[in-house]
Amino acid sequence: MKTICSVFFTVLFGFAFANCAVPKDGSRNRGILAMDLIVMSQPQALVYIANQGSGNFGVNVLQVSMTGAVSLLPGTSFGAIPGGLTATGIGSGHVLSTVKGANQVAILDARQGSSPLRMLSVGTNPNTIYVDPANTDHSWLLNDGNSTGADPILCSSTQGSFTVIHDTSDPVLLSHTHANLCVGKGPHDAASQTQDPKLAMVTNQGDNTVSVIDNSEDSPTFLSQTGGILNTITLASKPKGMVYSSLTNLFYTYLPATPGSIAVIDPTGNGNTGALGTPIASVGTTYSTLKLDTTGQFLILAGTDTSTSPNKGNLQVINVSTGVKTPITVGNVGFSDIQQSPDGKRLFVSTASTDASTSANLMYVYDSSNLPNLNLLSTIPVGKAATTYRTFALNSIGNSVQNIFVPNFSDGTISVIDGKSYTVTNSFTVGGNPSLTTIFQPGGATSSMNMGGMNGM
């Protein structure tokens, strides 16, 4: 007599039901084969690219299959310019994209179709958005504000704002606003502490300050407008970027005003509300990106010297313990975003420049296994980015980089680079101006490095 069972299982995302007769090995093997086939039919990764081109506003989506094949899926159109975007940190598959002109955030999931699942109203001119590594169900959205950096939607005419979006895999609740906080003018970057007292720092470019936020879930003033803004630290000039090192338990932000310096903030100072420490002086003025290596020992800066034509690409590695600086300058190129492989052995550098005489169609790959030394391994031809900034996405499994996805702003294309041979294996034409990127992996493998901040700068 056969025993009939009902088997319920979840495969990456989605649900499958099967009835099986279990006594016979053949039936069991067929069930395992069926499960394997379903798993193999799911994507290994989904890559989202914000497209800021006139007439192409929206988000383009590429799918990577379990076999490594890459294909272009239908994109999402907003009718307004998308800004920053990020895959949320809990594996729900939700991707948050800011929509600047509409003062909204779109919640996307390409597996459920090309239309946004929900639109959230937020503050004025929403821009950068990051997953909080200390509370991965939260994404922090920095609202750039109006021309003065103020956000009249959520705050007063003298304050900017940021919004914390809580994500859930619940298909009804979806992502929703957890908190709106009013801080200094022009909030633009953030980083959070992963050990006590679990503070977060927000750079305010409109008034040259840093807002210190209570980011401890155990605190009664956790992300509270009343009592949750613990301190406001005044800086010497406009800050760019904010990163946190768990190795030193310190925050770092770049001040590009001459002669250029790194402001150091001790979260345990001033009664656990943050205080300025000894800065790292004379680092230069040409950098646009600040990140941290995988060990927390080295700051890495990238940028472009636009004082000459052609431009010069600049990199600099700084030992946070000693302050020793190791700069690199490369002629006829503009350096932009940087990302390190999960194992720390490779540093990838994108190029971008608005100078017509400067190369802006390459990706640089450096050996970063022996920092502060950087040794050039490869330069990879990609499409052109005649703009001020270009990001890219790393698709990694464990410590191994499988693919690099590079949006080519000027060409309306997306280049796919093999993560081992460093050759372009595919190119997709999407039109418009593809720019910012994020990646979601249903299997939960590492997609990109935060590199010290909430996704760097």
Secondary structure as the mmCIF struct_conf table of DSSP 4:
data_model
#
loop_
_struct_conf.conf_type_id
_struct_conf.id
_struct_conf.beg_label_comp_id
_struct_conf.beg_label_asym_id
_struct_conf.beg_label_seq_id
_struct_conf.end_label_comp_id
_struct_conf.end_label_asym_id
_struct_conf.end_label_seq_id
HELX_LH_PP_P HELX_LH_PP_P1 LYS A 2 THR A 3
STRN STRN1 ILE A 4 THR A 10
BEND BEND1 LEU A 12 GLY A 14
STRN STRN2 PHE A 15 ALA A 21
BEND BEND2 PRO A 23 LYS A 24
HELX_RH_AL_P HELX_RH_AL_P1 ASP A 25 SER A 41
BEND BEND3 GLN A 42 GLN A 42
STRN STRN3 PRO A 43 ASN A 51
BEND BEND4 GLY A 53 GLY A 53
TURN_TY1_P TURN_TY1_P1 SER A 54 GLY A 55
STRN STRN4 GLY A 58 SER A 65
TURN_TY1_P TURN_TY1_P2 MET A 66 THR A 67
BEND BEND5 GLY A 68 GLY A 68
STRN STRN5 VAL A 70 SER A 77
BEND BEND6 GLY A 79 ALA A 80
STRN STRN6 PRO A 82 ALA A 87
TURN_TY1_P TURN_TY1_P3 GLY A 89 ILE A 90
BEND BEND7 GLY A 91 SER A 92
STRN STRN7 VAL A 95 VAL A 99
HELX_RH_3T_P HELX_RH_3T_P1 LYS A 100 ALA A 102
TURN_TY1_P TURN_TY1_P4 ASN A 103 ASN A 103
STRN STRN8 GLN A 104 LEU A 108
HELX_RH_3T_P HELX_RH_3T_P2 ALA A 110 GLN A 112
BEND BEND8 SER A 114 SER A 115
BEND BEND9 LEU A 117 LEU A 117
STRN STRN9 ARG A 118 SER A 121
BEND BEND10 GLY A 123 ASN A 125
STRN STRN10 PRO A 126 VAL A 131
TURN_TY1_P TURN_TY1_P5 PRO A 133 ALA A 134
BEND BEND11 ASN A 135 ASN A 135
TURN_TY1_P TURN_TY1_P6 THR A 136 ASP A 137
STRN STRN11 HIS A 138 ASN A 143
BEND BEND12 ASN A 146 ASN A 146
TURN_TY1_P TURN_TY1_P7 SER A 147 THR A 148
BEND BEND13 GLY A 149 GLY A 149
TURN_TY1_P TURN_TY1_P8 PRO A 152 LEU A 154
BEND BEND14 CYS A 155 CYS A 155
TURN_TY1_P TURN_TY1_P9 SER A 157 THR A 158
STRN STRN12 GLY A 160 HIS A 166
BEND BEND15 SER A 169 SER A 169
TURN_TY1_P TURN_TY1_P10 PRO A 171 LEU A 173
BEND BEND16 SER A 175 SER A 175
STRN STRN13 HIS A 176 VAL A 183
BEND BEND17 GLY A 184 GLY A 186
STRN STRN14 PRO A 187 SER A 192
BEND BEND18 THR A 194 GLN A 195
TURN_TY1_P TURN_TY1_P11 ASP A 196 PRO A 197
STRN STRN15 LEU A 199 ASN A 204
TURN_TY1_P TURN_TY1_P12 GLN A 205 ASN A 208
STRN STRN16 THR A 209 ASP A 214
TURN_TY1_P TURN_TY1_P13 GLU A 217 ASP A 218
BEND BEND19 SER A 219 SER A 219
TURN_TY1_P TURN_TY1_P14 PRO A 220 LEU A 223
TURN_TY1_P TURN_TY1_P15 GLN A 225 GLY A 227
STRN STRN17 ILE A 229 THR A 234
BEND BEND20 ALA A 236 SER A 237
STRN STRN18 LYS A 240 SER A 245
TURN_TY1_P TURN_TY1_P16 SER A 246 ASN A 249
STRN STRN19 LEU A 250 LEU A 255
BEND BEND21 ALA A 257 ALA A 257
TURN_TY1_P TURN_TY1_P17 THR A 258 PRO A 259
STRN STRN20 SER A 261 ASP A 266
TURN_TY1_P TURN_TY1_P18 PRO A 267 THR A 268
HELX_RH_AL_P HELX_RH_AL_P2 GLY A 269 ASN A 272
TURN_TY1_P TURN_TY1_P19 THR A 273 THR A 273
STRN STRN21 ALA A 275 LEU A 276
STRN STRN22 ILE A 280 ALA A 281
BEND BEND22 THR A 285 THR A 285
STRN STRN23 TYR A 287 LEU A 292
TURN_TY1_P TURN_TY1_P20 THR A 294 THR A 295
BEND BEND23 GLY A 296 GLN A 297
STRN STRN24 PHE A 298 ASP A 305
TURN_TY1_P TURN_TY1_P21 THR A 306 SER A 307
BEND BEND24 THR A 308 PRO A 310
STRN STRN25 LYS A 312 ASN A 319
TURN_TY1_P TURN_TY1_P22 VAL A 320 THR A 322
STRN STRN26 LYS A 325 GLY A 331
BEND BEND25 ASN A 332 ASN A 332
STRN STRN27 VAL A 333 VAL A 333
STRN STRN28 PHE A 335 GLN A 340
TURN_TY1_P TURN_TY1_P23 PRO A 342 ASP A 343
BEND BEND26 GLY A 344 LYS A 345
STRN STRN29 ARG A 346 THR A 351
BEND BEND27 THR A 354 THR A 354
TURN_TY1_P TURN_TY1_P24 ALA A 356 SER A 357
BEND BEND28 THR A 358 THR A 358
STRN STRN30 SER A 359 SER A 359
BEND BEND29 ASN A 361 ASN A 361
STRN STRN31 LEU A 362 ASP A 367
TURN_TY1_P TURN_TY1_P25 SER A 369 PRO A 372
STRN STRN32 ASN A 375 PRO A 381
BEND BEND30 THR A 387 THR A 388
STRN STRN33 ALA A 393 ILE A 397
TURN_TY1_P TURN_TY1_P26 GLY A 398 ASN A 399
STRN STRN34 SER A 400 ASN A 408
TURN_TY1_P TURN_TY1_P27 PHE A 409 GLY A 412
STRN STRN35 THR A 413 ASP A 418
TURN_TY1_P TURN_TY1_P28 GLY A 419 SER A 421
STRN STRN36 VAL A 424 THR A 429
BEND BEND31 GLY A 432 GLY A 432
STRN STRN37 PRO A 434 PHE A 440
TURN_TY1_P TURN_TY1_P29 PRO A 442 GLY A 443
TURN_TY1_P TURN_TY1_P30 MET A 451 GLY A 452
BEND BEND32 GLY A 453 ASN A 455
#
